[in-house]
Amino acid sequence: MKHLHSGKVRDLYELPGGELLMVARDTISAFDYILDTPIPDKGRVLTQLSLWWFERLADLLPNHVLSTDLPEGAPAEWAGRSVVARRLDMVKVECVARGYLTGSGLTDYRATGAVCGIPLPPGLADGSRLPEPIFTPTTKADVGEHDEAMTFAQVEQAVGADVAARLRDATLAVYRRGAELGRERGIIVADTKIELGWAPDGELVLADEVLTPDSSRFWPADAWEPGHAQPSFDKQFVRDWLLSPESGWDRASGEAPPSLPPAIVERTRAKYVEAYERLTGRTFD
């Protein structure tokens, strides 16, 4: 196997036949930093949850998975956290959909009354449900750099009007399906980011991970209350701790975040596992 690339969470290898092997680590990132404290089993949770979602999105978009069997010669500890995938020409835009206002979208709204150039009604608060889901793309920055919000017009300039429309429609379709299934299981999918790529025949393909706690904000539906930050099943829990006085970290300092204490690691793992089990109805093993 030839190592091709390491991202925030995944390592990518080329197999002898030309296929790709994607391996999810237990690392966690926040504020564009890769933290030095792993979350046990996180890579397996992300991989297994993505596989579950790929099956439920198959009528909307094809996906990149060729096999979940561990290739010969791969380390045994990669089992359950790796997939053999087809090679794609990845879209150079981060495709994001939002159904609720929070995070960077809330920051933009408070400053301009809009998100990615899309005007929103006045009076919305942190956690407010939007009148309808919106496509809020960003640039795709390198590891350690910050993604920048894009308007739809900027996406059209970058990839062309027809492709931009396909990206928007695919992203919103995935979000709506995820939000619908999540709602049935008591989870609000506030927003999500998906990765798309082009197959050699021009087919648009869903890749990487989908609707996981790393790529989405999951909130318990029975605790949703606009006007403040929502309890979550995702890594917002880690972000909140890093910004708290307890961590002692100043985000504006330019220094890397501190290590996560054992209690935060344990509670974060529990959040990821709970999200998996509530969505899939399966016990995480």
C-alpha positions in Angstrom: 0.0 0.0 0.0 1.2 3.5 -0.9 0.4 6.3 1.5 -1.1 9.2 -0.4 -2.4 11.7 2.1 -3.3 12.3 5.7 -6.1 14.7 6.6 -7.5 15.8 10.0 -9.1 12.4 10.6 -8.3 10.0 7.7 -5.3 8.4 6.1 -5.5 7.6 2.4 -3.6 4.8 0.7 -3.4 3.4 -2.8 -3.9 -0.3 -3.2 -2.0 -2.3 -5.9 -5.1 -2.4 -8.1 -5.4 1.4 -8.1 -8.3 1.5 -5.6 -8.1 3.7 -2.5 -8.1 2.6 1.1 -9.5 5.2 3.5 -8.7 4.6 7.2 -10.3 6.7 9.9 -8.2 7.5 12.9 -9.4 8.3 16.5 -8.1 11.9 16.2 -10.4 14.9 16.7 -10.1 18.4 15.3 -11.4 21.7 16.5 -11.0 25.3 15.3 -8.8 24.0 12.5 -6.4 22.3 14.9 -5.8 18.5 15.2 -5.9 17.9 18.9 -3.2 15.7 20.4 -5.7 13.6 22.4 -7.5 10.8 20.6 -11.1 9.7 21.3 -11.1 5.9 21.6 -13.3 4.2 18.9 -14.1 7.5 17.2 -12.8 6.3 13.8 -14.9 3.1 13.9 -18.0 5.1 14.9 -17.5 7.5 12.0 -16.9 4.7 9.5 -19.8 2.5 10.6 -22.2 5.4 10.8 -21.2 6.6 7.3 -21.8 3.1 5.9 -25.3 3.1 7.5 -26.1 6.4 5.9 -24.7 5.5 2.5 -27.3 2.7 2.3 -30.1 5.1 3.1 -28.9 7.7 0.6 -28.3 5.4 -2.3 -31.4 6.4 -4.2 -30.2 10.1 -4.1 -26.5 9.7 -4.9 -24.1 6.9 -5.6 -21.2 6.6 -3.1 -17.5 5.8 -3.2 -17.5 2.5 -1.3 -16.3 -0.6 -3.1 -15.7 -2.9 -0.2 -15.6 -3.0 3.6 -13.3 -6.0 3.6 -9.8 -5.4 5.1 -7.3 -5.7 2.2 -4.6 -8.4 2.6 -1.6 -7.1 4.5 -3.5 -4.3 6.2 -3.1 -4.1 10.0 -5.8 -5.9 12.0 -6.5 -2.8 14.0 -7.8 -1.1 10.8 -10.8 -3.4 10.8 -14.1 -1.6 11.1 -12.5 1.8 10.5 -11.5 1.5 6.8 -13.2 1.2 3.4 -12.0 0.4 0.0 -13.2 3.2 -2.2 -13.1 4.2 -5.9 -10.9 7.1 -7.0 -12.7 10.3 -7.7 -11.9 13.8 -8.8 -13.0 15.7 -5.6 -15.0 18.8 -5.9 -13.0 21.8 -4.7 -15.9 23.3 -2.7 -17.0 22.4 0.8 -20.7 21.6 0.4 -22.7 22.6 3.5 -26.4 22.7 4.2 -28.0 24.3 7.2 -31.5 23.9 8.6 -30.8 25.8 11.8 -28.8 28.9 12.7 -25.7 28.4 14.8 -21.9 28.5 14.6 -20.3 30.5 11.8 -23.7 31.0 10.2 -24.9 32.7 13.3 -21.9 34.9 13.3 -22.5 36.0 9.7 -26.2 36.5 10.4 -25.5 38.8 13.3 -23.1 40.9 11.2 -25.0 41.0 8.0 -28.5 39.5 8.4 -27.5 36.9 5.9 -25.5 33.6 5.6 -23.4 33.1 2.5 -25.3 36.0 0.9 -28.7 34.4 1.6 -30.9 37.0 3.5 -32.7 35.6 6.5 -35.6 36.9 8.5 -34.8 39.3 11.3 -35.0 38.2 15.0 -33.4 34.8 14.6 -31.4 33.5 17.6 -28.8 30.8 18.2 -30.5 27.5 17.5 -33.5 29.0 15.5 -34.9 26.8 12.8 -34.6 28.4 9.3 -37.7 28.8 7.1 -36.1 26.2 4.8 -32.7 24.5 4.5 -30.1 26.6 2.8 -26.9 25.8 0.9 -23.9 27.6 2.6 -20.7 26.5 0.8 -17.2 27.3 1.9 -13.7 27.1 0.3 -11.9 23.9 0.9 -8.8 25.0 2.9 -5.7 22.9 3.6 -5.2 21.3 7.0 -4.5 24.1 9.5 -6.1 26.8 7.4 -9.6 28.2 7.8 -12.5 27.6 5.3 -14.0 30.8 4.1 -17.7 31.3 3.4 -18.8 31.5 -0.3 -21.9 32.9 -1.9 -23.6 30.8 -4.5 -22.4 33.3 -7.2 -18.8 32.6 -6.1 -19.4 28.9 -6.5 -20.8 29.5 -10.0 -17.6 31.4 -10.8 -15.4 28.6 -9.5 -17.1 25.6 -11.1 -19.7 26.9 -13.5 -23.4 27.5 -13.1 -24.6 24.0 -14.0 -22.2 22.3 -11.6 -22.9 24.7 -8.9 -26.6 23.9 -9.2 -25.9 20.2 -9.0 -23.8 20.6 -5.9 -26.5 22.7 -4.2 -29.3 20.3 -5.1 -27.3 17.2 -4.0 -26.3 18.8 -0.7 -29.8 19.9 0.2 -31.2 16.5 -0.8 -28.7 14.7 1.5 -29.5 17.2 4.3 -33.2 16.8 4.0 -33.0 13.0 4.1 -30.7 13.1 7.1 -32.9 15.6 8.9 -36.0 13.5 8.3 -34.5 10.3 9.5 -32.8 12.0 12.4 -36.1 13.6 13.5 -37.7 10.2 13.6 -35.0 9.1 16.1 -35.2 12.2 18.3 -32.1 13.9 16.8 -32.1 17.3 15.1 -29.5 17.5 12.3 -28.8 21.3 12.5 -26.4 21.3 9.6 -24.1 19.0 7.7 -21.1 19.1 5.4 -20.7 16.5 2.6 -17.8 15.6 0.3 -18.6 15.1 -3.4 -16.4 13.9 -6.3 -16.6 13.1 -10.0 -16.3 9.6 -11.3 -14.5 9.2 -14.7 -17.9 8.9 -16.4 -19.0 12.2 -15.0 -21.2 10.8 -12.3 -21.4 12.9 -9.1 -20.5 10.7 -6.1 -20.9 11.0 -2.4 -17.5 10.3 -0.7 -15.5 10.4 2.5 -18.0 10.5 5.4 -21.6 11.5 5.6 -23.9 12.7 8.4 -21.5 11.9 11.2 -20.9 13.8 14.4 -17.7 15.1 12.8 -19.4 16.5 9.7 -22.7 17.5 11.2 -24.3 19.1 14.3 -26.6 16.7 16.1 -28.9 18.0 18.8 -31.4 16.1 21.0 -34.8 17.1 19.8 -36.4 17.0 23.2 -33.9 19.6 24.6 -34.1 22.0 21.6 -34.7 25.6 22.8 -33.6 28.5 20.6 -31.8 31.4 22.2 -28.7 29.7 23.4 -26.1 27.0 22.5 -27.8 23.6 22.2 -26.6 20.4 23.9 -25.1 18.2 21.2 -24.0 14.7 20.2 -21.1 16.0 18.1 -17.7 17.6 18.7 -19.3 20.9 19.6 -18.9 19.4 23.1 -15.1 19.6 22.7 -15.3 23.1 21.2 -17.3 24.3 24.1 -14.8 22.9 26.6 -11.8 24.5 24.7 -13.5 27.9 24.9 -14.4 27.5 28.6 -12.2 29.0 31.4 -11.5 25.4 32.5 -9.3 24.7 29.4 -7.2 27.9 29.9 -6.8 28.2 26.2 -7.1 31.6 24.4 -8.2 30.9 20.8 -6.7 34.2 19.7 -3.3 33.4 21.0 -2.2 31.4 17.9 -1.1 28.5 20.2 -2.4 25.0 19.7 -5.3 23.9 22.0 -4.4 21.9 25.2 -4.7 18.2 25.7 -8.2 17.0 26.6 -8.5 15.7 30.2 -9.7 12.0 30.6 -13.2 13.0 31.7 -13.7 15.1 28.5 -12.4 12.2 26.4 -14.7 9.7 28.1 -17.7 12.0 27.7 -16.9 12.8 24.1 -16.6 9.1 23.2 -20.0 8.5 24.9 -21.5 11.3 22.8 -20.3 9.7 19.5 -21.5 6.2 20.5 -24.9 7.5 21.6 -25.3 9.3 18.3 -24.5 6.1 16.4 -26.8 4.0 18.5 -29.8 6.4 18.5 -29.6 6.9 14.7 -29.0 3.3 13.7 -30.9 1.4 16.4 -27.8 -0.8 16.8 -25.5 -1.4 19.7 -22.0 -0.2 19.1 -19.5 -3.1 19.4 
